[in-house]
Amino acid sequence: MSVLNHKIDFTALVSVSMANCNGDPLNGNRPRTDYQGFGEISDVCIKRKLRNRMQDLGANIFVQSDERSDDGFKSLSERASKTLPKTKDREEYAQKACEIWTDVRSFGQVFAFKSGSVSVGVRGPVTVHQAVSVSPVEINSMQITKSVNGEPAKNEAGDADKRSSDTMGSKHMVRFGLYRIKGSINVQLAQKTGFTDEDAVLIKECLRTLFENDASAARPEGSMEVVKLYWWEHDCPIGQYSSAKVHRSLHVTPKEGVDAPACVDDYNVTLEELPGLSCEIVDGL
C-alpha cells in the first residue's frame, strides 16, 4: 500500500427532510442552528458516522460506540492498554496505533493516561468542517409520549392504580435542509500517520454511503441522503489551489423565485472549472 502523495479536497451535499440531523443537548435536543437560522451538523457528529461506516466496511476502529463494539473492550483505555505495546517511546506508540486503527491514522487521536505513563497525540490528515445548510432551515416541533412507566401508578391512598404514568416530551426535526460537508486530506500528515491511497478510497466510499445503517427514530430511513459527492485530487502534495478556493468553486444557490426551498430541485448547483484540476462527481447511495 502506497502512502498518499497528493492533496485531496471534497464536498458532500446532504439533504435532510423531516429529521433531526444533529440535536443540541444544551437546547432540548433541537437541531443545531446558528443565530441566522442556518442549520449545522458538528464535525464530531460527521466523524462518528464516518467511523461507523469504516467499521461496517471491515476497518479496525479505535473510537467505537458502545453498541457497535466488536472487540469486547469496554473503554478506550482498555482497548489501548491491551492492544498497544508497553513503551514510553512516543513515536513507536503512535506508529503502532496508526498501523492498527484506520480512524487514528485518518483523524488522529489523543492517548492520555495517568501520571507515570506515556501520553501521545496523533494529528490526522483528514479534516472535516462542520456542515452548514445552504439556506436557513425551519424547525418543526411536536409533543409526544416519550416513555411509559412500567410500574403501576399509586393513588392518594397509596394503592396501586390501573393507569400508567406517561412521560411527555418534544420531538424536533428539520422540515428540509441542504447541507454542505467540506473537508480535505493533507499529504504531510498522511506521511506521518501512514495514511494510504486505499484509505482515501475508503473515506470516499464512507462519505458516499454516510447514512447507511444510521437510521433512528430521529432520523428515519430515507430522511437523510448524500445527494452528490465532489472529489478533487490534486497532482502535487501541497495542491494546485488552496482548499478554500476549491470549496468555493462549488456554487449552490436557490433557484430564482424560490424563497423557501423544499427539495434539492429548488437549488441550482454549478461547478466552476479550475484549470488543471479535475473534479470527480459521485452520486450518493
TORKOL-4160 file (C-alpha; in steps of 0.2 Angstrom, whole numbers, padded with zeros to 4 digits, m for minus):
285
<pt num="1" X="0000" Y="0000" Z="0000"/>
<pt num="2" X="0007" Y="0017" Z="m0005"/>
<pt num="3" X="0006" Y="0032" Z="0006"/>
<pt num="4" X="m0004" Y="0046" Z="m0001"/>
<pt num="5" X="0006" Y="0058" Z="m0011"/>
<pt num="6" X="m0006" Y="0071" Z="m0017"/>
<pt num="7" X="m0018" Y="0083" Z="m0009"/>
<pt num="8" X="m0037" Y="0079" Z="m0009"/>
<pt num="9" X="m0052" Y="0091" Z="m0006"/>
<pt num="10" X="m0070" Y="0085" Z="m0005"/>
<pt num="11" X="m0088" Y="0092" Z="m0003"/>
<pt num="12" X="m0103" Y="0082" Z="0000"/>
<pt num="13" X="m0121" Y="0089" Z="m0002"/>
<pt num="14" X="m0133" Y="0081" Z="0010"/>
<pt num="15" X="m0152" Y="0083" Z="0010"/>
<pt num="16" X="m0162" Y="0082" Z="0027"/>
<pt num="17" X="m0180" Y="0080" Z="0026"/>
<pt num="18" X="m0191" Y="0079" Z="0042"/>
<pt num="19" X="m0176" Y="0073" Z="0053"/>
<pt num="20" X="m0166" Y="0079" Z="0067"/>
<pt num="21" X="m0148" Y="0078" Z="0059"/>
<pt num="22" X="m0139" Y="0083" Z="0074"/>
<pt num="23" X="m0148" Y="0088" Z="0090"/>
<pt num="24" X="m0141" Y="0101" Z="0103"/>
<pt num="25" X="m0141" Y="0093" Z="0120"/>
<pt num="26" X="m0140" Y="0111" Z="0128"/>
<pt num="27" X="m0156" Y="0116" Z="0118"/>
<pt num="28" X="m0168" Y="0102" Z="0122"/>
<pt num="29" X="m0160" Y="0092" Z="0108"/>
<pt num="30" X="m0167" Y="0103" Z="0094"/>
<pt num="31" X="m0157" Y="0103" Z="0078"/>
<pt num="32" X="m0142" Y="0114" Z="0078"/>
<pt num="33" X="m0144" Y="0131" Z="0070"/>
<pt num="34" X="m0134" Y="0147" Z="0071"/>
<pt num="35" X="m0141" Y="0164" Z="0075"/>
<pt num="36" X="m0146" Y="0167" Z="0057"/>
<pt num="37" X="m0156" Y="0151" Z="0056"/>
<pt num="38" X="m0144" Y="0141" Z="0046"/>
<pt num="39" X="m0143" Y="0123" Z="0051"/>
<pt num="40" X="m0127" Y="0115" Z="0057"/>
<pt num="41" X="m0120" Y="0097" Z="0059"/>
<pt num="42" X="m0105" Y="0096" Z="0070"/>
<pt num="43" X="m0089" Y="0089" Z="0063"/>
<pt num="44" X="m0089" Y="0077" Z="0078"/>
<pt num="45" X="m0106" Y="0070" Z="0073"/>
<pt num="46" X="m0099" Y="0068" Z="0055"/>
<pt num="47" X="m0084" Y="0059" Z="0060"/>
<pt num="48" X="m0094" Y="0047" Z="0071"/>
<pt num="49" X="m0104" Y="0042" Z="0056"/>
<pt num="50" X="m0088" Y="0040" Z="0046"/>
<pt num="51" X="m0081" Y="0029" Z="0059"/>
<pt num="52" X="m0097" Y="0019" Z="0059"/>
<pt num="53" X="m0096" Y="0016" Z="0040"/>
<pt num="54" X="m0077" Y="0012" Z="0041"/>
<pt num="55" X="m0082" Y="m0001" Z="0054"/>
<pt num="56" X="m0096" Y="m0008" Z="0043"/>
<pt num="57" X="m0084" Y="m0009" Z="0028"/>
<pt num="58" X="m0072" Y="m0020" Z="0039"/>
<pt num="59" X="m0059" Y="m0007" Z="0045"/>
<pt num="60" X="m0052" Y="m0008" Z="0063"/>
<pt num="61" X="m0058" Y="0007" Z="0073"/>
<pt num="62" X="m0052" Y="0014" Z="0089"/>
<pt num="63" X="m0066" Y="0025" Z="0094"/>
<pt num="64" X="m0081" Y="0013" Z="0094"/>
<pt num="65" X="m0098" Y="0017" Z="0101"/>
<pt num="66" X="m0104" Y="0006" Z="0115"/>
<pt num="67" X="m0117" Y="m0003" Z="0104"/>
<pt num="68" X="m0105" Y="m0006" Z="0090"/>
<pt num="69" X="m0090" Y="m0013" Z="0100"/>
<pt num="70" X="m0084" Y="m0028" Z="0090"/>
<pt num="71" X="m0068" Y="m0032" Z="0101"/>
<pt num="72" X="m0076" Y="m0034" Z="0118"/>
<pt num="73" X="m0067" Y="m0019" Z="0126"/>
<pt num="74" X="m0077" Y="m0008" Z="0137"/>
<pt num="75" X="m0067" Y="0008" Z="0136"/>
<pt num="76" X="m0054" Y="0017" Z="0125"/>
<pt num="77" X="m0041" Y="0015" Z="0139"/>
<pt num="78" X="m0044" Y="m0004" Z="0140"/>
<pt num="79" X="m0043" Y="m0005" Z="0121"/>
<pt num="80" X="m0027" Y="0004" Z="0120"/>
<pt num="81" X="m0018" Y="m0004" Z="0135"/>
<pt num="82" X="m0022" Y="m0022" Z="0129"/>
<pt num="83" X="m0018" Y="m0019" Z="0111"/>
<pt num="84" X="m0003" Y="m0007" Z="0110"/>
<pt num="85" X="0015" Y="m0011" Z="0116"/>
<pt num="86" X="0020" Y="m0006" Z="0133"/>
<pt num="87" X="0033" Y="0008" Z="0129"/>
<pt num="88" X="0036" Y="0026" Z="0133"/>
<pt num="89" X="0043" Y="0029" Z="0116"/>
<pt num="90" X="0030" Y="0041" Z="0109"/>
<pt num="91" X="0035" Y="0038" Z="0091"/>
<pt num="92" X="0034" Y="0020" Z="0092"/>
<pt num="93" X="0017" Y="0021" Z="0101"/>
<pt num="94" X="0009" Y="0032" Z="0089"/>
<pt num="95" X="0016" Y="0022" Z="0074"/>
<pt num="96" X="0008" Y="0006" Z="0081"/>
<pt num="97" X="m0008" Y="0015" Z="0084"/>
<pt num="98" X="m0009" Y="0021" Z="0066"/>
<pt num="99" X="m0005" Y="0004" Z="0059"/>
<pt num="100" X="m0019" Y="m0004" Z="0069"/>
<pt num="101" X="m0033" Y="0008" Z="0068"/>
<pt num="102" X="m0039" Y="0016" Z="0052"/>
<pt num="103" X="m0048" Y="0031" Z="0061"/>
<pt num="104" X="m0032" Y="0035" Z="0071"/>
<pt num="105" X="m0021" Y="0037" Z="0055"/>
<pt num="106" X="m0036" Y="0046" Z="0047"/>
<pt num="107" X="m0042" Y="0059" Z="0060"/>
<pt num="108" X="m0029" Y="0057" Z="0073"/>
<pt num="109" X="m0031" Y="0054" Z="0092"/>
<pt num="110" X="m0025" Y="0059" Z="0109"/>
<pt num="111" X="m0019" Y="0045" Z="0120"/>
<pt num="112" X="m0019" Y="0052" Z="0138"/>
<pt num="113" X="m0015" Y="0041" Z="0153"/>
<pt num="114" X="m0012" Y="0043" Z="0171"/>
<pt num="115" X="0004" Y="0050" Z="0178"/>
<pt num="116" X="0019" Y="0039" Z="0176"/>
<pt num="117" X="0014" Y="0033" Z="0159"/>
<pt num="118" X="0015" Y="0040" Z="0141"/>
<pt num="119" X="0004" Y="0052" Z="0133"/>
<pt num="120" X="0003" Y="0053" Z="0114"/>
<pt num="121" X="m0005" Y="0065" Z="0102"/>
<pt num="122" X="m0008" Y="0060" Z="0084"/>
<pt num="123" X="m0013" Y="0073" Z="0071"/>
<pt num="124" X="m0023" Y="0065" Z="0057"/>
<pt num="125" X="m0023" Y="0071" Z="0039"/>
<pt num="126" X="m0042" Y="0070" Z="0036"/>
<pt num="127" X="m0050" Y="0086" Z="0042"/>
<pt num="128" X="m0069" Y="0089" Z="0041"/>
<pt num="129" X="m0078" Y="0106" Z="0043"/>
<pt num="130" X="m0094" Y="0107" Z="0052"/>
<pt num="131" X="m0108" Y="0106" Z="0040"/>
<pt num="132" X="m0119" Y="0121" Z="0037"/>
<pt num="133" X="m0136" Y="0122" Z="0027"/>
<pt num="134" X="m0136" Y="0132" Z="0011"/>
<pt num="135" X="m0152" Y="0141" Z="0016"/>
<pt num="136" X="m0160" Y="0145" Z="0034"/>
<pt num="137" X="m0170" Y="0129" Z="0040"/>
<pt num="138" X="m0187" Y="0128" Z="0048"/>
<pt num="139" X="m0188" Y="0118" Z="0064"/>
<pt num="140" X="m0204" Y="0108" Z="0067"/>
<pt num="141" X="m0208" Y="0103" Z="0085"/>
<pt num="142" X="m0222" Y="0091" Z="0091"/>
<pt num="143" X="m0227" Y="0084" Z="0108"/>
<pt num="144" X="m0225" Y="0066" Z="0110"/>
<pt num="145" X="m0227" Y="0052" Z="0124"/>
<pt num="146" X="m0208" Y="0050" Z="0127"/>
<pt num="147" X="m0210" Y="0034" Z="0138"/>
<pt num="148" X="m0222" Y="0024" Z="0148"/>
<pt num="149" X="m0219" Y="0019" Z="0166"/>
<pt num="150" X="m0220" Y="0000" Z="0168"/>
<pt num="151" X="m0224" Y="0001" Z="0186"/>
<pt num="152" X="m0242" Y="0005" Z="0191"/>
<pt num="153" X="m0246" Y="0022" Z="0197"/>
<pt num="154" X="m0252" Y="0024" Z="0215"/>
<pt num="155" X="m0267" Y="0034" Z="0220"/>
<pt num="156" X="m0269" Y="0046" Z="0235"/>
<pt num="157" X="m0272" Y="0031" Z="0247"/>
<pt num="158" X="m0256" Y="0023" Z="0241"/>
<pt num="159" X="m0264" Y="0009" Z="0232"/>
<pt num="160" X="m0259" Y="0003" Z="0215"/>
<pt num="161" X="m0269" Y="0012" Z="0201"/>
<pt num="162" X="m0273" Y="0003" Z="0185"/>
<pt num="163" X="m0267" Y="0018" Z="0175"/>
<pt num="164" X="m0249" Y="0020" Z="0169"/>
<pt num="165" X="m0239" Y="0036" Z="0171"/>
<pt num="166" X="m0234" Y="0043" Z="0154"/>
<pt num="167" X="m0220" Y="0055" Z="0152"/>
<pt num="168" X="m0222" Y="0069" Z="0139"/>
<pt num="169" X="m0209" Y="0076" Z="0128"/>
<pt num="170" X="m0205" Y="0085" Z="0112"/>
<pt num="171" X="m0198" Y="0079" Z="0096"/>
<pt num="172" X="m0189" Y="0092" Z="0084"/>
<pt num="173" X="m0185" Y="0090" Z="0066"/>
<pt num="174" X="m0179" Y="0100" Z="0051"/>
<pt num="175" X="m0193" Y="0102" Z="0038"/>
<pt num="176" X="m0180" Y="0102" Z="0024"/>
<pt num="177" X="m0162" Y="0107" Z="0023"/>
<pt num="178" X="m0147" Y="0105" Z="0010"/>
<pt num="179" X="m0131" Y="0105" Z="0020"/>
<pt num="180" X="m0113" Y="0105" Z="0014"/>
<pt num="181" X="m0100" Y="0094" Z="0021"/>
<pt num="182" X="m0082" Y="0101" Z="0017"/>
<pt num="183" X="m0065" Y="0093" Z="0020"/>
<pt num="184" X="m0048" Y="0089" Z="0015"/>
<pt num="185" X="m0034" Y="0077" Z="0016"/>
<pt num="186" X="m0016" Y="0083" Z="0020"/>
<pt num="187" X="m0001" Y="0074" Z="0012"/>
<pt num="188" X="0012" Y="0080" Z="0025"/>
<pt num="189" X="0001" Y="0072" Z="0039"/>
<pt num="190" X="m0003" Y="0057" Z="0029"/>
<pt num="191" X="0015" Y="0053" Z="0028"/>
<pt num="192" X="0017" Y="0054" Z="0046"/>
<pt num="193" X="0002" Y="0043" Z="0050"/>
<pt num="194" X="0004" Y="0031" Z="0035"/>
<pt num="195" X="m0012" Y="0036" Z="0028"/>
<pt num="196" X="m0013" Y="0027" Z="0011"/>
<pt num="197" X="m0022" Y="0029" Z="m0006"/>
<pt num="198" X="m0033" Y="0014" Z="m0001"/>
<pt num="199" X="m0038" Y="0024" Z="0015"/>
<pt num="200" X="m0043" Y="0039" Z="0004"/>
<pt num="201" X="m0054" Y="0027" Z="m0007"/>
<pt num="202" X="m0062" Y="0021" Z="0009"/>
<pt num="203" X="m0065" Y="0039" Z="0015"/>
<pt num="204" X="m0073" Y="0042" Z="m0001"/>
<pt num="205" X="m0084" Y="0027" Z="0000"/>
<pt num="206" X="m0089" Y="0031" Z="0018"/>
<pt num="207" X="m0094" Y="0049" Z="0013"/>
<pt num="208" X="m0104" Y="0042" Z="m0002"/>
<pt num="209" X="m0114" Y="0030" Z="0009"/>
<pt num="210" X="m0113" Y="0041" Z="0025"/>
<pt num="211" X="m0131" Y="0037" Z="0031"/>
<pt num="212" X="m0131" Y="0018" Z="0028"/>
<pt num="213" X="m0136" Y="0009" Z="0044"/>
<pt num="214" X="m0138" Y="0026" Z="0053"/>
<pt num="215" X="m0157" Y="0026" Z="0054"/>
<pt num="216" X="m0166" Y="0030" Z="0071"/>
<pt num="217" X="m0182" Y="0037" Z="0077"/>
<pt num="218" X="m0174" Y="0055" Z="0075"/>
<pt num="219" X="m0168" Y="0050" Z="0058"/>
<pt num="220" X="m0180" Y="0038" Z="0049"/>
<pt num="221" X="m0173" Y="0028" Z="0034"/>
<pt num="222" X="m0173" Y="0039" Z="0019"/>
<pt num="223" X="m0174" Y="0056" Z="0028"/>
<pt num="224" X="m0155" Y="0060" Z="0026"/>
<pt num="225" X="m0146" Y="0057" Z="0009"/>
<pt num="226" X="m0130" Y="0061" Z="0002"/>
<pt num="227" X="m0135" Y="0069" Z="m0015"/>
<pt num="228" X="m0118" Y="0072" Z="m0023"/>
<pt num="229" X="m0100" Y="0070" Z="m0018"/>
<pt num="230" X="m0087" Y="0081" Z="m0026"/>
<pt num="231" X="m0069" Y="0074" Z="m0025"/>
<pt num="232" X="m0054" Y="0084" Z="m0031"/>
<pt num="233" X="m0037" Y="0075" Z="m0032"/>
<pt num="234" X="m0023" Y="0087" Z="m0034"/>
<pt num="235" X="m0007" Y="0082" Z="m0044"/>
<pt num="236" X="0005" Y="0088" Z="m0030"/>
<pt num="237" X="0007" Y="0086" Z="m0011"/>
<pt num="238" X="0003" Y="0104" Z="m0007"/>
<pt num="239" X="m0011" Y="0106" Z="m0020"/>
<pt num="240" X="m0013" Y="0117" Z="m0036"/>
<pt num="241" X="m0025" Y="0128" Z="m0026"/>
<pt num="242" X="m0030" Y="0131" Z="m0008"/>
<pt num="243" X="m0044" Y="0121" Z="0000"/>
<pt num="244" X="m0054" Y="0137" Z="0002"/>
<pt num="245" X="m0053" Y="0141" Z="m0016"/>
<pt num="246" X="m0058" Y="0123" Z="m0021"/>
<pt num="247" X="m0073" Y="0123" Z="m0010"/>
<pt num="248" X="m0078" Y="0140" Z="m0016"/>
<pt num="249" X="m0079" Y="0133" Z="m0034"/>
<pt num="250" X="m0095" Y="0124" Z="m0030"/>
<pt num="251" X="m0109" Y="0136" Z="m0031"/>
<pt num="252" X="m0126" Y="0131" Z="m0023"/>
<pt num="253" X="m0140" Y="0144" Z="m0024"/>
<pt num="254" X="m0159" Y="0144" Z="m0023"/>
<pt num="255" X="m0167" Y="0145" Z="m0040"/>
<pt num="256" X="m0175" Y="0162" Z="m0044"/>
<pt num="257" X="m0192" Y="0164" Z="m0036"/>
<pt num="258" X="m0189" Y="0151" Z="m0023"/>
<pt num="259" X="m0190" Y="0159" Z="m0006"/>
<pt num="260" X="m0191" Y="0143" Z="0005"/>
<pt num="261" X="m0183" Y="0128" Z="m0004"/>
<pt num="262" X="m0192" Y="0112" Z="0000"/>
<pt num="263" X="m0182" Y="0100" Z="m0010"/>
<pt num="264" X="m0165" Y="0098" Z="m0019"/>
<pt num="265" X="m0173" Y="0103" Z="m0036"/>
<pt num="266" X="m0176" Y="0120" Z="m0029"/>
<pt num="267" X="m0157" Y="0123" Z="m0030"/>
<pt num="268" X="m0145" Y="0127" Z="m0044"/>
<pt num="269" X="m0129" Y="0118" Z="m0042"/>
<pt num="270" X="m0114" Y="0124" Z="m0053"/>
<pt num="271" X="m0096" Y="0119" Z="m0053"/>
<pt num="272" X="m0083" Y="0132" Z="m0058"/>
<pt num="273" X="m0069" Y="0125" Z="m0068"/>
<pt num="274" X="m0051" Y="0127" Z="m0060"/>
<pt num="275" X="m0038" Y="0125" Z="m0074"/>
<pt num="276" X="m0028" Y="0109" Z="m0071"/>
<pt num="277" X="m0039" Y="0102" Z="m0058"/>
<pt num="278" X="m0052" Y="0090" Z="m0062"/>
<pt num="279" X="m0067" Y="0085" Z="m0050"/>
<pt num="280" X="m0075" Y="0068" Z="m0049"/>
<pt num="281" X="m0093" Y="0069" Z="m0046"/>
<pt num="282" X="m0101" Y="0054" Z="m0037"/>
<pt num="283" X="m0119" Y="0050" Z="m0034"/>
<pt num="284" X="m0124" Y="0046" Z="m0016"/>
<pt num="285" X="m0130" Y="0029" Z="m0012"/>
